[in-house]
Amino acid sequence: AQKQPLPVRLDAAEKRAEGAVQKIAADSGRDQVRDAVRRDRQAVGWSRWCALDACSFCKLLSSRGNVYKDRESAGQDANSQFEGAGQYKFHDHCGCGVKPLYRGESTELSEAARTWDGLYRKYAEGAGSGRQLAAFRRAIAEHDPYLRGF
């Protein structure tokens, strides 16, 4: 990195700083949701949600629906190999979040999450241990209809 011209290094540093600040702000909102839901006895589970232009890792997690039994598995402690500072396992520049599931509420996936789940099942599910995410990334890059607008 030190071999790059100073303007290139400054631009990269600015992007990293913007991502870190965005994550800190988003984590504050995530904390608000977590604290409110913790006091609500009607909350029975969690799901992850993400933007249409999210990374493939976040799309994969959101395609699972309301399978997370607590906030830790939905984001706070999700996937110990997914690096990221802070309380939640969301990366810098990530606009994703967690959504509580309340007793009696529908558990249907969004249209986008159903699409991503279908891509996973068709192209990545049988890829073998440790290779599913790479296969899913390729499927997203080649077949995700939501990427075309971004």
ABEGO torsion letter per residue (X at the ends): XAABBAAAAAAAAAAAAAAAAAAAAAAAAAAAAAAAAAABAABABBBBBBBAABBAAAAAAAAAEBABABAAAAAAABGAABBEBEABBBBBGBABBBBBBBBGBBABBBAAAAAAAAAAAAAAAAAEBGAAAAAAAAAAAAABAAAAAX
